[in-house]
Amino acid sequence: MRLKIAIGVAVALVLSCCGFALYRRIVPNHHASGDKGCYASTTNAGKLAPSRCGEPHEAELVDFFYPDGAESGCRRSAEEFLGGPLADARIELRLLNYVREDFTSLACALIVASDSDGTDALHTGSLQGAMSGDRPMAITCGHYADGVLKYQGCAEAHSAEYVGSVADGGDHDTSCRQAAAAYLGLSADEFAARRDLRSHWLATPRDGRQTGCVVVEASGKDVLTRSVKDIRSGPLPV
């Protein structure tokens, strides 16, 4: 009996060590410890009192990493948590210093933004799954000026609509024209022939890999009353 117990303990230790070693190879910079959840503000997380997600708050911590590779690891964890692409969300990802008595790591903090420039906005409720299903936190319509989209709903009077994101580092003008044409249900030539809509790219990249694109009413005024998706050659909804 004692021999069986000893063998069982030894096997468990080997599996535990091997499993941890494999985990460290797959996710070498992941830090499993930390208090996930909602926080009242975006200052140093080690000095924050947690907030209930059902109350207005600024940050939601979703994972923790050691510094090396934290940015890519946090982006992966954030998109898993959101259930969809961070690049198309009204959400910014920030790395906060997370300090406890026994360790220091970087916290992956999701911050709701009011515009594409990343201006903080208070949020009520958890962001888990916010980019899946009907994607309640997806970028849709808004007011566009000086390369920045101020987020609004498409039912409100607006001047621009988000059409998607393109790979950063390329020709943004060409890429965004193509994205806008596809969003409207037009060919590139058909979109160029329209005089009432223009495509632009957002001044601030949505993340380290993608740049957001919008289609904007040519006058720049908030006159659109609903989405222009698949409008093709039809009149603007004003």
FENZI-V659063 format. One record per residue. N is the residue number from 0. RES is the residue in three letters. OMEGA is omega in whole degrees, 0 to 359 (999 if undefined). BURIAL is # if it has 16 or more other C-alpha atoms within 10 Angstrom, else .. D_LAST is the distance of its C-alpha to the last C-alpha in Angstrom with 2 decimals. Layout:
((N/RES/OMEGA/BURIAL/D_LAST) (N/RES/OMEGA/BURIAL/D_LAST))
This chain:
((0/MET/179/./81.74) (1/ARG/180/./81.56) (2/LEU/180/./81.24) (3/LYS/179/./78.25) (4/ILE/181/./76.54) (5/ALA/179/./77.26) (6/ILE/180/./75.91) (7/GLY/178/./72.76) (8/VAL/181/./72.14) (9/ALA/179/./72.77) (10/VAL/180/./70.32) (11/ALA/179/./67.65) (12/LEU/179/./68.16) (13/VAL/180/./67.96) (14/LEU/179/./64.75) (15/SER/181/./63.26) (16/CYS/181/./64.21) (17/CYS/179/./63.13) (18/GLY/179/./59.84) (19/PHE/179/./59.11) (20/ALA/178/./60.16) (21/LEU/179/./57.86) (22/TYR/181/./54.98) (23/ARG/177/./55.64) (24/ARG/181/./55.55) (25/ILE/180/./52.23) (26/VAL/191/./50.59) (27/PRO/185/./52.98) (28/ASN/183/#/51.15) (29/HIS/176/#/49.95) (30/HIS/189/#/51.20) (31/ALA/186/./51.35) (32/SER/177/./52.03) (33/GLY/182/#/49.66) (34/ASP/177/#/47.87) (35/LYS/178/./44.48) (36/GLY/186/#/41.85) (37/CYS/181/#/39.70) (38/TYR/189/#/40.72) (39/ALA/181/#/39.83) (40/SER/186/#/39.09) (41/THR/175/#/39.24) (42/THR/184/./42.58) (43/ASN/187/./45.74) (44/ALA/181/#/45.64) (45/GLY/182/#/49.39) (46/LYS/184/./49.12) (47/LEU/168/./46.39) (48/ALA/179/./46.82) (49/PRO/177/#/44.72) (50/SER/172/#/41.87) (51/ARG/181/./40.94) (52/CYS/179/#/37.77) (53/GLY/177/./36.70) (54/GLU/180/./36.68) (55/PRO/181/#/34.36) (56/HIS/182/#/35.67) (57/GLU/190/#/34.86) (58/ALA/171/#/36.69) (59/GLU/181/#/37.73) (60/LEU/186/#/40.73) (61/VAL/180/#/40.88) (62/ASP/183/#/43.86) (63/PHE/182/#/46.55) (64/PHE/167/#/48.00) (65/TYR/188/#/50.71) (66/PRO/183/#/49.46) (67/ASP/179/./50.13) (68/GLY/184/./47.24) (69/ALA/185/#/45.39) (70/GLU/181/#/41.99) (71/SER/178/./41.88) (72/GLY/180/#/43.50) (73/CYS/179/#/41.03) (74/ARG/179/#/38.03) (75/ARG/180/./39.60) (76/SER/181/#/40.35) (77/ALA/181/#/36.90) (78/GLU/174/#/35.20) (79/GLU/181/#/37.76) (80/PHE/182/#/37.08) (81/LEU/183/#/33.28) (82/GLY/181/#/33.55) (83/GLY/187/#/31.23) (84/PRO/176/#/30.48) (85/LEU/184/#/30.54) (86/ALA/184/#/28.59) (87/ASP/184/#/25.35) (88/ALA/174/#/25.92) (89/ARG/187/#/24.95) (90/ILE/175/#/28.72) (91/GLU/175/#/31.28) (92/LEU/178/#/34.88) (93/ARG/177/#/37.62) (94/LEU/181/#/41.38) (95/LEU/173/#/43.31) (96/ASN/181/#/47.07) (97/TYR/189/#/48.48) (98/VAL/172/#/51.98) (99/ARG/183/./54.59) (100/GLU/187/./58.34) (101/ASP/179/./59.16) (102/PHE/173/./56.36) (103/THR/178/#/53.42) (104/SER/176/#/50.44) (105/LEU/179/#/46.77) (106/ALA/176/#/44.29) (107/CYS/184/#/41.02) (108/ALA/175/#/38.51) (109/LEU/183/#/34.90) (110/ILE/175/#/32.72) (111/VAL/182/#/29.20) (112/ALA/179/#/27.05) (113/SER/178/#/24.02) (114/ASP/183/#/23.02) (115/SER/176/#/24.14) (116/ASP/175/#/26.89) (117/GLY/178/#/28.62) (118/THR/184/./28.47) (119/ASP/173/#/30.28) (120/ALA/177/#/28.76) (121/LEU/181/./30.85) (122/HIS/176/#/30.57) (123/THR/181/./32.07) (124/GLY/178/./33.46) (125/SER/178/#/34.77) (126/LEU/181/#/32.72) (127/GLN/180/./34.90) (128/GLY/186/#/32.97) (129/ALA/177/#/29.60) (130/MET/175/#/28.61) (131/SER/180/#/29.91) (132/GLY/180/./28.66) (133/ASP/173/./25.07) (134/ARG/184/./25.33) (135/PRO/180/./24.23) (136/MET/177/#/24.79) (137/ALA/174/#/22.92) (138/ILE/179/#/20.55) (139/THR/184/#/16.94) (140/CYS/179/#/14.04) (141/GLY/177/#/14.44) (142/HIS/183/#/14.67) (143/TYR/176/#/16.54) (144/ALA/175/./19.16) (145/ASP/176/./22.67) (146/GLY/182/./22.81) (147/VAL/176/#/22.07) (148/LEU/173/#/19.30) (149/LYS/190/#/19.20) (150/TYR/173/#/18.52) (151/GLN/174/#/15.94) (152/GLY/182/./14.82) (153/CYS/178/#/11.75) (154/ALA/176/./11.05) (155/GLU/176/./10.96) (156/ALA/184/#/8.51) (157/HIS/181/#/9.69) (158/SER/188/#/10.23) (159/ALA/178/#/12.37) (160/GLU/179/#/13.74) (161/TYR/183/#/17.46) (162/VAL/179/#/18.80) (163/GLY/181/#/22.46) (164/SER/180/#/25.61) (165/VAL/181/#/28.14) (166/ALA/179/./31.83) (167/ASP/177/#/32.61) (168/GLY/180/./34.93) (169/GLY/176/./33.45) (170/ASP/186/./31.27) (171/HIS/182/#/28.06) (172/ASP/181/./26.05) (173/THR/182/./27.15) (174/SER/181/#/26.93) (175/CYS/174/#/23.39) (176/ARG/179/#/22.27) (177/GLN/179/#/24.01) (178/ALA/180/#/22.54) (179/ALA/180/#/18.93) (180/ALA/180/#/19.73) (181/ALA/180/#/21.34) (182/TYR/181/#/18.53) (183/LEU/182/#/16.07) (184/GLY/183/#/18.92) (185/LEU/168/#/19.80) (186/SER/179/./23.06) (187/ALA/180/./23.59) (188/ASP/179/./23.82) (189/GLU/178/./20.69) (190/PHE/180/#/18.71) (191/ALA/182/./20.54) (192/ALA/177/./19.58) (193/ARG/181/./15.81) (194/ARG/185/./15.17) (195/ASP/180/./11.63) (196/LEU/178/#/12.77) (197/ARG/177/#/16.05) (198/SER/177/#/18.31) (199/HIS/173/#/20.38) (200/TRP/183/#/23.09) (201/LEU/185/#/23.67) (202/ALA/181/./26.59) (203/THR/178/./28.34) (204/PRO/181/#/29.45) (205/ARG/171/#/28.66) (206/ASP/185/#/32.38) (207/GLY/185/./35.38) (208/ARG/189/./34.42) (209/GLN/173/#/30.65) (210/THR/182/#/27.90) (211/GLY/180/#/24.27) (212/CYS/177/#/21.52) (213/VAL/168/#/17.78) (214/VAL/191/#/15.06) (215/VAL/174/#/13.15) (216/GLU/193/#/10.27) (217/ALA/180/./12.76) (218/SER/182/./12.38) (219/GLY/182/#/12.82) (220/LYS/180/./10.68) (221/ASP/183/#/9.16) (222/VAL/181/#/5.48) (223/LEU/185/#/4.76) (224/THR/174/#/5.46) (225/ARG/184/#/7.98) (226/SER/176/#/10.39) (227/VAL/180/#/10.40) (228/LYS/179/#/14.09) (229/ASP/180/./15.66) (230/ILE/181/./12.65) (231/ARG/182/#/15.41) (232/SER/182/./14.72) (233/GLY/180/./11.82) (234/PRO/178/./8.52) (235/LEU/177/#/5.79) (236/PRO/182/./3.81) (237/VAL/999/./0.00))
